[in-house]
Amino acid sequence: MSIISITVLQYLAGFAVIAEADESLHINANFRANQPLPPRGRIELHTSRPLLESEGRFAIVIGETDVTSLCAISGSGIVYIPKPLPLPLGETSVIVYLVSAQNEWTEVSRLPLLVEEPKISPVNTTNGANGTPAVPPGVAAASSSVAATPPAQTSQSPSPFQFIPSVSVNMKAQSTALFFPQSSRPDRINFTDITVQMSLQGNYQNQVVSIQNQFDFAGSSVENEALRFGQLGSQAPQFDLSAYTMHYQIYKSKLRLGNVSFGSNRHLMNSFTSRGISLTVPITKRFDVSGALMNGTSIVGYDNFFGLDRKRHRVYSATLGVEVLQKRPGGFRIEVSGLNGSLLPLSSFNQGLVSDAEKSKGGSIRLVGSDKSQRLRFDGGFSRSRFTNPADPLLYQGRNVIPVRPVWRNARYLDLNYDLLRSYKLTEKHPLNLSVGYRHERVDPLYKSVVAFSQADHLNNQLDLTGTFGTINFAANYTRGNDNLNGIRSILQTVSRRSAFNVSAAAASFLGQQSSSRWNPRISYSLDRLHQYGAFVPINGDFVSSTQIPDQASLNQSFSSDWQLTSKIRAGYRFNYSFQDNRQAGRERSDLLNETNSVTIGFNVIKDLDLNFDIGADRASSFQQDSINNTFRVGTNITWQMTPSMAWALNASTTGSGDRANTSDRRDANLDVQYTWRFLNSEKNRWRKMQGQFFLR
């Protein structure tokens, strides 16, 4: 199969440009809660192990938007580049779900994310020595190369206005493709596709006024790849507006139009992102007020430009902030918020049809602060909401349906952290840091807000212990939770108890050695135990006896070690033990055991040649069926960077599987070879503003 791809990055002449520079599953990210990302910042997630086919798939939600279809997921890596949608401004969360084959969603990790606009210096607008114009960090671009036009030599002050355009054109063509067997041949094999991404950004700043405008566009020559094809079908524009932000600031007052993010209460409105208008005005040094008028769901396109066309599909919200400690802003802050919103059953460009109309209104109070030393930190909130589910004859289908009665319900949460020890020297070279945390959350039955997705009828309490001792990092937590808070005897109540622990360090830290040897690996261990069971046998709930009440405990343990034997040789070992203990009466033998061992070895033979080999063995045991299934895999990856612009990559693997009784046997082989050549890559000739790539698979 032959594929040709050319990528062109062209910046308009005369302007400055810049590129944006259950083994229990654990997720690591390339960001931290206190390190803000720009709205166009790249998000990288790394899982502790690749996902097994039997476990399902990952789903990624940022704030309230499912971005799974926009993520590149391969092996243990997940990458999201926020195009066409920028990341929501403010504090939000990146939530990773595990979706089973039965479409059951289980939250794997919730990572706090802070997104802020890049700041522009009003004084110095050059990078220094070379005199190239400075551009705020985080500006979106389509390539890792930089092309800049030096300004004319002049003694005049630099202009406070900046215009930063960028265009990325990608052409992918396939002229010849061979398939075996013919049944694997797709309907579309010969094609030439073109996609375009364009960004226009204009900035202006002086001592009083700051203006930042950015408009992002996306286009495709393929009809079903149009931005709004899922919403408009064949009527969707091939070149469409994906997102825009217009930010105006006079002194400390801020006005935003376009894609805005608003709300800071977890259960009422928490970093909800959509198209609309938001305004923040500081009244005094201690008081500030902010408000937002937004569309009920995320939208793209030229239609409904301000997001306010549909009166019954809007969200109104306002917040009054009070800094109790005037001399220490953030030391103790109170936020009082109100919300009134309604949603129509409209389909979105990245979401299926909402099955019913919804309305809610409510208020909240949030307290956040810390002591002077930042040793004690707290964040708590209380919300009260009234949810209305209007009658919908289309859903009733002529049946006698009891309408949902609007009711007021409450929700609350508290996050409390305290640093017990800070750099306490147990030994001369190994300081000890120790922190404890408490998490509490309670959401009443039938509680709901149209723009905050909280699990109703839920109580959860969690204790955390985290710390470091030299190069040793450790964390432990214990969680208790249950649903059916009113204890309704006809509804099953599920009780959860969870304990988790993980530690990682260089082996030399455990052995007490002053200098690390190449034979001392970096090791890590994690344990996760979850017990879920029914609290009682429901009455009049179609439960005949206690044998139908679930009771299950699961244990996941994982161990890994990595060696850097020499500057050119590295090795690693992974082990996972997973046991599912079914304790339900009558099903005590329905237990499952999974064990995984894998070894990886890497060689940097020469400077530009990298070889990796991996061997893995899995064993899955079913006690009820008295069966054992084994899987053995051998794979290799070879990368050869022939020149700075040409490279070869080869991936090959073979997998064999079968059961102990020899009733099944299967073997698979996979081979992938790719040649890549980057051309028009010089920054010194007249083609410095263009890039191209040719590859052959």
Buried (B, 14 or more C-beta within 10 A) or exposed (E): EEBBBBBBBBBBEEBBBBBBEBBBBBBEBEBEEEEBBBBBBBBBBBBBBEBEEEBBEBBBBBBBBBBBEBBEBEEBEBBBBBBBBBBBBBBBBBBBBBBEEEEEEBEBBEBEBBBBBBEBEEEEBBBEEEEBBBBBEBBBBBBEBBBBBEBEEEEEEBEBEBBBBBBBBBBBBBEEBEEEEEEEEEEEEEEEBBBBBBBBBBBBBEEEEBBBBBBBBBBBBBEEBBBBBBBBEEEBBBEBBBBBBBBBBEEEEBBBBBBBBBBBBBBBBBBBBBBBBBBBBBEEEBEBBBBBBBBBBBBBBEEBBEBBEBEEBBBBBBBBBBBEEEEEEEBBBBBBBBBBBBBBBBEBBBBEEBEBBBBBBBBBBBBBBBEEEEBEBBBBBBBBBBBBBEEEEEEEEEEEEEEEEBEEBBBBBBBBBBBEBEEEEEEEEBBBBBBBBBBBBBBBBBBBBBBBBBEBBBBBBBEBBBBBBBBBBBBBBBBEBBBBBEEBEEBBBBBBBBBBBBBBBBBBBEEEEEEBEEEBBBBBBBBBBBBBBBBBBBEEEEBEEEEBBEBBBBBBBBBBBBBBEEEEBBBBBBBBBBBBBBBBEEBEEBBBBBBBEBEBBBBBEEEEBBBBBBBBBBBBBBBEEEBBBBBBBBBBBBBBBEEEBBBBBBBBBBBBBBBEEEEEEEEEEEEEEBBBBBBBBEEEEEBBBBBBBBBBE
